[in-house]
Amino acid sequence: MPAERFPARQTATTVKAGFAAAAVHAGLWLTIPVLAVILTMLEAALTATVVLTALYGPNSNSDRAFRMLPWATPPTPRQKAPDSRTG
């Protein structure tokens, strides 16, 4: 069955992915704190680079950076277009 028909399934998948990402970070903080700090700093630098490029970069780079921003958000279900043949 398609995932669009069951939004709870999509939400559960997103939550599981979030918990997995948090578990990786928590595991690193507990076992190898130096590596966790490096990973967190790299993520922050990448995020800052994308946002600053989107806001202040040249037009071509800004467009590309704005296209990358939705990757950081959960997908939204697509709405079906109304049928133009009726009505």
ABEGO torsion letter per residue (X at the ends): XBAAABAAAAAAAAAAAAAAAAAAAAAAAAABAAAAAAAAAAAAAAAAAAAAAAAABBAAAAAAAAAAAAAABBBBBBBBBBBAABX
